[in-house]
Amino acid sequence: MLRRAVDSTTMRSVGYQAQDRVLEIEFDSGAVYQYLGVPARIYEQLLRAESKGRYFNSEIRESYPYIQVNRARAAGS
């Protein structure tokens, strides 16, 4: 999935696959998660949010099932 870089202290990039309603987030740690069943409006609001981390915590984190695509990088890697 293609992701776009975002200006955030917690996230590096965000992508969305509309057909399957999958939101993919790469966090600053390097970990990548896919959130399932996410409406397009949530993705769009995340991109527009002044604080993407705060929006993620309040609207996405506990609201949608997720899978971890890859693990965070080890310190010093």
N, C-alpha and C positions, 0 to 999 in steps of 0.2 A: 504494500500500500504506500502510495506517495504521501509524504508528510511535509508540512510547511513549517519553517522555523518560526518560533514565537518569542516575543519579548516577555520573559518570565524568569523569576528566580528559582522556580521549581520544575519547569518544563523546558525541554529543548525544542520539541516539534510535536505537531498535532496533525492527524489525517482523518479523513472520513470516507467511508464507502457507503453511499446512499442506498444502493440496491439491497444491501444486507443490514443496513443500519448499525454499522460497526464504527466506533470511535477508537482511534489508536493514538496513544500518548507515549512519547519518549520523555522520561523524566530526567532531571539533571544528573541523577546517579548512573544513567545509561540503561536502566530497566525500561522495557517496553511492555505496555499492557493494552489489551483490546477490551473495550466495554461494549456489551452486546445489547441490541434493542434500543439504541439511543436515537431519538428523533433528530432530524436535520436541524431543527431550531435550537436544540441544545448545543450542537457543534457551532452553529453560527454565533450564538450568544457567548460561548466560550472564547471564540476568536475576538469578539468585541469587548470582552470584560476588561476592565481596568486592572483588576487583580485576577489573573487566571488561576492561581493557586487557591484563592478564596472561593472563586466560582466553582472550581472543581470540588473542593471540600463540601460546599453547601448543596450542589445540584447533581453531582455525578458519583462521587466516591461510594456512598452507601445506597445509591438508587438503582444501580445497574449491575448485573452479573458481569464478571470479567475473567479473562485468562491472561496469564503472564506469558508473553512471547519470548522474552529472554531476560536473563538476570542482570543485575547491576554489575558494573565493573568492580574488580577488587581494588582496594586502595593502592595507589602507585602503579596501576596498569596503564 
